[in-house]
Amino acid sequence: MPVFLLSETIEFPPPHLASGDGLLAVGGDLSQERLLLAYHMGIFPWYSEGDPILWWSPDPRFVLYPHEIKISKTLKKIIKKDVFMVTMDMAFNEVIDQCAQVRLQKNEGTWIVKDMIDAYSKLHESGFAHSVEVWHQGVLAGGLYGVSLGKCFFGESMFTLVSNASNVGLVKLAEYLKRLSFDMIDCQVPTKHLIRFGARRIPRTRFLNQLKKSLKAPTRRGKWEYKE
């Protein structure tokens, strides 16, 4: 399949035209309008510093259904001890910065470049992007962030500075979304870590059909408030 070159017009080719590795298009910008259209179509940006913006729609897709999350006995014990405090949308900028910094410190490289940070910070200010913060002894110990549209949460990245901090954040996010009757968490591409939590691969066609139904629900814009 050819990779499409985007113009200034806010549009994307159909996701099923993506190449075998999921790459669909190159170029465009990270404006709020374009990003929201991308997520509505099951497309997301992912690229490295110095590269053009790359847009992806992989097949299969990797998703976690909130009601299917698996929690190990060890993690259940950690959660029960209440050594972590969880909040939402209290420190979005710190969370996204840490997601980038932790990867750089591990020499893993990161797609969370300055333009991405700026773009998602604006989505947060507009009520579309949200963060989960996990605190240990009053200090940010882990967290994650993503985009919420309709009944779907699109997970972008997570980090941990204290063992199991981000795991606790993921569990609490799934519980929160379950209470709100969310359909799924889009995890984009497979990781062994998330497989242990019950995330699984589904065909892109199935994902897009489920997404279409999820987007019929109104989007909960604005600040999320987490309560146990």
N, C-alpha and C positions, 0 to 999 in steps of 0.2 A: 504494500500500500504506500502511496506517496505521502510525504509529510507536507501539510498545508502551511503556507506563509500568510500570516494575518496582516490585514491592512488597518487603517485607522477606524474603519467601520466596526462597530461593536457586534460581532457575530462569530460563530464557530461552525466548522463543518460537523456533520453528524458523528457522534462518538464511534459508531460501528466502522468508520473509515480509518480508525487508528491503526498503526503498524502493529506487527506481532508483539512488540515489547510494550505497547500501549501508548507510544508517542503519537499524538494527533496533529499538533500544530506548533509553529514557531513564531515568535514576535508578538505584536500587540503591546498592551500595557497592563498595569495592575490597578487600573481605575476601579472604583467601587462598582460601577455599572457592569464592567466586563467580568470582574470576579464573581459577582452575584449571578450573572448569566451562566458562567462556567459551572458553578455549583448546581444550578438548576438543571443543567444538562449532564451532570455526572462527570465533569471535567475539572481538573485541578492543576495549578502551576507547580513546577518542581524543577529547579535548575541551580547551577553553581555560580559563584562569583566570577564575573568576566564572560559568562555565557549569555546568549540571548534567552528571553523568556521561553520556556518549553511547557507545553500543555499536554496533559496525559489523560487517558481513559483506558486503564488496563482491563484485560479479560483473561482470567476471571478477576472479580473484585473481592476484596477482603473486608468482611463486615463482622460486627459483634452485635447480637441482639440483646438488649438490656436484660430481658427476662431469662436469657440463657447463660449469663455470666457464671463462671466457675471460680470459686474462692477456696484456696487450699486451707487445710486445717491450721497451718502455721500462720497464714495471713489473718484468719478469723481470730486467732488468739491475740495477734498484734492489735487488731482493730478493737477487740474487747478491752484491752489494757488502757485505751484512751491516751496513748502517748503522743498522738498527733491531733492537731486541730485543723479542721477543713473549712475553707471559705470559698466563695465564688465571686468573681468579678471585683475583688478587692485589690488586686495587684497585677493586672493584665500585663502592663509593660515590663514588670520585673520577670514575670513568667516567660514571656516570649524572648526576652534578653537571655535568660538563663538557659532556655532550650538551645539557643545558638551557641552560647559560651561553653556549655558543658561538652558539646560535640567537638568544638574547636580545641578544647583542652585535651581531648582524647585523640587528637589528630585524625578525626573521622571526616572532617570537612562538614559543611552545612549548606543547605539550600535557604536557610533563614538569613539572607543577606539584608543589608540596610533597606533596600527598596521593599522587600517583603515585610520587614518589621513595620515600616511606615504604612504600608497598605493595610495590614491586618490591624494595626492600631486604629486606623480610621474606621475600619469595619466594627471594631469594638466601640468606638465613640458613637457609631450609628446604631448600636444595639444588635448587630448581627454576629459578632465574634465574642466568645466568652472564655474565661479562664477558671481553672480550679486550682486553688492554692492549698498546700499542705504545710502546716507550721509545726516546728518542734522547738519547744522551749522559747517560743516567741520569735523564732527565726525561720525564714522561708526555707523549707527543706526539700520541696519537690512540687511538681504541678504539671499541668497540661493546658492546652488551649485548642480551640477549634471554632468552627462556624456552625450556626444553628439556623436551619430553614425548615419551616413546617414542622414535621415530626421526625426530622433526621438531623443528627449531629455529625458533622464532618470533622473527625479528629485530625489535627495537624501535627502536633509534636508533644512530647512529654520529657521531663527531666527529673532526676533525683540526686540530692546531695547527701541524704541520709537513707540508709538501707530501708527499702519498702515504702518510702514516702509517696512516690508516684503511684505505686500499686494501690495504696489506700485511696489516693485521689481518684483513680480509675473506678474502683469499686463504688465509691460515694457518688461519682458522676452517673454510673449505671443505675444506682438506686434512685437518684434524683430524676433521671429521664424515665425510668419505669413508672414513677409516681405520676409523671406528666403524660403517660401513655405514648412515649416516643416509640417509633418503629425500630430504628436501628442506629448504630454508630458506624459510620464509614471509616474504616481503618486503612483504606486505599490499597496497600500492598502487604503481603504476608510477612510476619516476623514470628520467630519461635516463641518470643516472650508473650505475645498476644494470643497465640494459639493455646497457650496454657490457661488463658482466661476464657476460652471457648469461642474465640473468633474463628471464622471459617471462610473458605473460598466459595463464591457463588458465581454462576455465569453472569457476564455483563448484562445480557438481556433481562435476566431476572432482577438484577440490581436496579436497572433503569425503570423497570415496571414498578418495582416497590417504591422507588424514589418518586415517581410520578404520583402515586397514591399519597405518599407522605407529604408532598408539597401542596396537596389540596387543603391541608389544615393551615390555619393562620400561623404566622411566625411570631413567637414570643420575643418581641424586641425589648430592649432596655436591660437594666441590670438584673442579674439573677441573684437571688438571696437563698443561701443554703441554710436549711434547718434540719436537724436530726429528726 
